[in-house]
Amino acid sequence: MASNDFAFDRFKTQHMDCISQDPMLMPVLISAIAHDWVKINHGFTEDEFKAALFSHKIYEDPKVSEHMQQK
């Protein structure tokens, strides 16, 4: 959740102009920025992080879903 908070904050301050031109970029940018946070703070590669997300079924976690909906 911290990685998504970081990603949304950065998105809101740096990427709003780009998104207004192509709204489909938002999910891609949020994901990429969140992965950057994980790499910076934990040293995991994108592939390692993605594998962990699926292994731990994070997308099925209601707490994470609620957090994302609030954003």
Secondary structure, DSSP 4 states (H G I P E B T S, - for coil): -HHHHHHHHHHHHHTHHHHHH-TTHHHHHHHHHHHHHHHHHH---HHHHHHHHHHTTGGG-HHHHHHHHH-
